[in-house]
Amino acid sequence: MSINELESKCRELRELQRLIEEAQTEAETIKDAIKDAMGDSESVQAGGYKITYKAVTTARIDTAALKKTVPDLAVQFTKTTTARRFCVA
């Protein structure tokens, strides 16, 4: 692929990313409107759609606290991974 083709693809990518961001923002606005309409209800039926908005509890390890309290244990269970990051600036 030539430099001109790469530049064109980057321009196209940026435009698509902008459109995705706009669509995500619009989707979040719609979600917020639906949540407001639901009030305190956890579940609502709207025609063919069942909408749920429930509290979900999760448990995660506080790695910062673990490293501070038991650093040897934190090192023992720390897994390092390597990945390539794609970025167009």
Secondary structure as GFF3:
##gff-version 3
##sequence-region A 1 89
A	DSSP	alpha_helix	3	38	.	.	.	ID=ss1
A	DSSP	beta_strand	43	46	.	.	.	ID=ss2
A	DSSP	beta_strand	49	52	.	.	.	ID=ss3
A	DSSP	alpha_helix	63	69	.	.	.	ID=ss4
A	DSSP	alpha_helix	71	76	.	.	.	ID=ss5
###
